[in-house]
Amino acid sequence: MWNQLKAQVHATDWQDLLPTICIQLITWSYAPFAYVVGVDGTHFTSHFGPLFLYELCIGAAITLAINHHFASQLSLVPLALSVIFAGIGFLKSPILLTLLILLPAYLVLIQLPNIDLRGGLRLVTLGILITLTIPVACAFTSTHFMSWVIVRYFVPLACSIWFFYGPFFITNVKHLVPFESVTGLLYAAAILSHPLSVATIFALIISLGAWFMVILPTTREKYWNFVYANLAQLVTIVLIYWT
């Protein structure tokens, strides 16, 4: 186990890891901040410190899991830290704390050798859990209430995770193209659920360009990686909620 852990440390591209988790932090936090700025009585508290650290740990764990083909013992370190930060920030909010702990628990579960979750199902579940935890926690920290209206506001974020993370969860090309096509249509519908503007049109164009890059083997293998996928996701999310 120790030798495998050291091998994963040496095999990890640390130069890509840092920008990736920073991009994920902004992406996952932008939508809830866009929501709370329009709510009366919104205020920011010290709980954001542990929450941001939690997000960075979850982002690092996801990136490490993908880099090591969902057999990353190294990802257990940020996952353990994420549970600690969740406890520090949300000990007095048991429902939210439970959701925040459920996400790292799921990331441990999908890497167990005897757990055989198909790529699409594994990713869909992850997108739902991220949407029900991080943005909801951000909104709750500012507004001190939760509702399904808030959750519905974050649907485009879930669709973006399914769409942009697809190539890294689904290795079978025959399954990848239809999955990306379906999730791409869902993401387009989520974008169009917002008022049509220059920003949303650009978000659609970027998503369409990403779809072409993913379905074409040459561009997917040569030019598409997890950093670019997260960057494209960030740009489209900012464009969607830029109002």
Secondary structure, DSSP 8 states (H G I E B T S, - for coil): -HHHHHHHHHHS-HHHHHHHHHHHHHHHHHHHHHHHTTSTT----TTHHHHHHHHHHHHHHHHHHHHTTT--STTHHHHHHHHHHHHHHHTT-HHHHHHHHHHHHHHHHTTSTT----HHHHHHHHHHHHHHHHHHHHHHHHHS---HHHHHHTHHHHHHHHHHHHHHH---HHHHHHHHHHHHHHHHHHHHTS---HHHHHHHHHHHHHHHHHHSHHHHHHH--HHHHHHHHHHHHHHHT--
